[in-house]
């Protein structure tokens, strides 16, 4: 959960620092960021677990997961950011804030999922080593 809460905290901190008010548009950012962020986190952990089952090595599993699901997460985030960038052309200021801040939180969530999450997996080592890795069977 910490991987998904940090980007939201960063964006709300930025909003406070820039004196951007909380309204119906900006408060929705947290729900969107949690939904997409948790989805990316689940995909990454699932891929990491599948890669870990191959050789029981955290470091190599991280690299394989980053090279496979990491690329997919990068491109889906890019598409989301481009989609929300359309809102910046609105005449309504809350809609512009919503578009800009959602773009920022999506990029922050991607960075968190591709940098912080693998580091936490390497430090905490949550998966148990299989007695017979798939590659040795």
Phi and psi in degrees as a GROMACS rama.xvg file:
@    title "Ramachandran Plot"
@    xaxis  label "Phi"
@    yaxis  label "Psi"
@TYPE xy
-62.1053  -32.6124  UNK-2
-63.2768  -30.9818  UNK-3
-93.3775  -21.9789  UNK-4
-81.3558  -33.6144  UNK-5
-59.3261  -47.5789  UNK-6
-61.1684  -37.4362  UNK-7
-67.2343  -43.0731  UNK-8
-61.0254  -37.7315  UNK-9
-64.2694  -44.3872  UNK-10
-68.7834  -42.0992  UNK-11
-67.7546  -32.7574  UNK-12
-64.7592  -42.0659  UNK-13
-61.9982  -41.2165  UNK-14
-62.0668  -42.9076  UNK-15
-64.8908  -41.1395  UNK-16
-65.3792  -37.0375  UNK-17
-90.968  3.47439  UNK-18
58.9391  39.5712  UNK-19
-87.2608  123.936  UNK-20
-72.8291  152.279  UNK-21
-81.4947  120.582  UNK-22
-137.372  -173.432  UNK-23
-61.368  -31.0349  UNK-24
-77.35  -46.4045  UNK-25
-76.0838  -30.1196  UNK-26
-71.5869  -22.3874  UNK-27
-69.4195  -19.6133  UNK-28
-57.5781  -39.8606  UNK-29
-62.2085  -42.1371  UNK-30
-65.9661  -42.6528  UNK-31
-65.906  -44.3069  UNK-32
-64.3514  -40.0857  UNK-33
-65.6717  -42.9208  UNK-34
-61.8822  -51.3521  UNK-35
-73.3969  -38.9119  UNK-36
-63.4222  -44.5095  UNK-37
-66.316  -37.2243  UNK-38
-59.9804  -46.9704  UNK-39
-63.1755  -39.6778  UNK-40
-63.7188  -43.5737  UNK-41
-63.0961  -43.5549  UNK-42
-61.0158  -43.5903  UNK-43
-65.3823  -46.5667  UNK-44
-63.9013  -39.85  UNK-45
-62.4993  -44.3853  UNK-46
-66.523  -41.4889  UNK-47
-60.0196  -43.8937  UNK-48
-63.1871  -40.2335  UNK-49
-65.873  -40.3237  UNK-50
-69.8372  -36.116  UNK-51
-64.8276  -33.6358  UNK-52
-65.9081  -18.9457  UNK-53
-72.2025  -41.9737  UNK-54
-141.98  3.25816  UNK-55
60.8067  28.0569  UNK-56
-118.006  117.24  UNK-57
-63.0777  -46.2642  UNK-58
-61.6998  -47.2846  UNK-59
-70.7669  -33.3415  UNK-60
-63.6832  -39.194  UNK-61
-62.0355  -45.3385  UNK-62
-64.3607  -41.4288  UNK-63
-67.0633  -39.7604  UNK-64
-65.6725  -42.4582  UNK-65
-63.3933  -37.9244  UNK-66
-74.4672  -21.149  UNK-67
-102.952  -75.3705  UNK-68
-71.0101  -26.4958  UNK-69
-60.8343  -40.3339  UNK-70
-65.02  -42.1644  UNK-71
-63.3656  -42.6614  UNK-72
-63.2252  -39.4848  UNK-73
-61.24  -47.9126  UNK-74
-71.5008  -35.9696  UNK-75
-66.9926  -37.4235  UNK-76
-65.6486  -39.3109  UNK-77
-60.3762  -43.5191  UNK-78
-64.5547  -41.929  UNK-79
-62.6175  -44.6371  UNK-80
-62.4262  -43.2213  UNK-81
-63.7084  -40.2574  UNK-82
-62.4806  -45.4591  UNK-83
-74.5838  -18.2619  UNK-84
-66.5732  -22.335  UNK-85
-61.2389  -32.2841  UNK-86
-65.144  -19.4345  UNK-87
-71.1003  -11.8704  UNK-88
-89.835  5.58673  UNK-89
-72.9881  160.239  UNK-90
-90.9809  -12.9439  UNK-91
-92.1101  119.254  UNK-92
-57.3236  -45.4195  UNK-93
-59.4578  -32.9971  UNK-94
-69.8215  -37.2288  UNK-95
-64.0135  -46.6548  UNK-96
-58.574  -43.6657  UNK-97
-59.4112  -46.1301  UNK-98
-63.5254  -48.5999  UNK-99
-64.1735  -46.9079  UNK-100
-70.2285  -32.5928  UNK-101
-67.8914  -38.1034  UNK-102
-61.1492  -44.6971  UNK-103
-63.5321  -45.6177  UNK-104
-68.1486  -31.872  UNK-105
-67.7863  -41.8229  UNK-106
-65.9494  -41.8759  UNK-107
-63.9035  -39.0983  UNK-108
-65.7999  -38.7574  UNK-109
-63.8304  -46.6354  UNK-110
-60.637  -42.104  UNK-111
-63.3229  -41.3626  UNK-112
-72.1479  -28.9387  UNK-113
-95.3735  -14.7027  UNK-114
-116.366  -54.6465  UNK-115
-71.3424  -45.6755  UNK-116
-59.4617  -48.5089  UNK-117
-61.3865  -37.5979  UNK-118
-64.9593  -41.5178  UNK-119
-64.3823  -39.1402  UNK-120
-64.2096  -38.1955  UNK-121
-69.1849  -36.3954  UNK-122
-77.008  -43.9962  UNK-123
-85.6426  -23.89  UNK-124
46.1868  66.2018  UNK-125
-77.6674  -15.4851  UNK-126
-95.852  141.134  UNK-127
-84.8955  143.033  UNK-128
-73.0595  132.654  UNK-129
-75.2635  147.02  UNK-130
-70.62  -30.0858  UNK-131
-129.631  93.8446  UNK-132
-58.5002  149.056  UNK-133
-57.6951  -36.8878  UNK-134
-70.5006  -17.0004  UNK-135
-100.271  -4.39803  UNK-136
